[in-house]
Amino acid sequence: MNDGNNRVLVLADDFTGANDAGVSLAEAGMSVEVAFTAGQPSTARALILNSDSRAMTAAAADKVAALLRARRHSSRTGR
């Protein structure tokens, strides 16, 4: 059941994409924050992570995976 309190995590590949996604979610009535680090605390319903991954090589994409793992861990531990 969707009670309207679901939290959203968006991974954007650059700052422009992060803000574009954030504007769309804010226009839909959600509180939104754009983060530059995975450990940044947030009380917003929608958290947009800027992975800065647009120009990365496939090998460097591990940074993005680490960003998601760190955010998932911090959300589970309440940090």
Secondary structure, 3 states (H helix, E strand, C coil): CCCCCCCEEEEECCHHHHHHHHHHHHHCCCCEEEECCCCCCCCCCEEEEECCCCCCCCHHHHHHHHHHHHHHHHHHHCC
